[in-house]
Amino acid sequence: MAAITIRNLSDDVVDALKKRAKRNGRSMEAEAREALFQLAAGEISTASGLEQTLVQRSSPRRSVPMRDVMERIAANPRTTQQRQTAQDWAQEIEDERRLYILTEDELIDPWERAELQARLQRKEQGE
């Protein structure tokens, strides 16, 4: 049989191993040997506690066929108000993108910028 020497174990690990050995009625060496046997045999999970917790908390994914999704959309068309709201949101997003997210090579006319800022201010004051 082979023998190994493990160096630089923290005191906390040694203390925990001693407590575990005492609880199981073994020597510390026998407890370490048993832990290594179980680990090598795959009886001890190497997954972290966080990983196990996430697996337990996560619900199984549900899959809905695209055909069902499209049928539901077709059966429930958007109202005029919903379409208008979507257009307003898209316009606001485009306005903000043009005002605030400019790359170095993308220039905007100062007059156009002023118009966009005024439009945004009017919308904010109107809300």
Secondary structure by P-SEA (a helix, b strand, c coil): cbbbbbccccaaaaaaaaaaaaaacccaaaaaaaaaaaaaacccccccaaaaaaaaacccbbbbbaaaaaaaaaaccccaaaaaaaaaaaaaaaaaaacccccccccccaaaaaaaaaaaaaaaaac
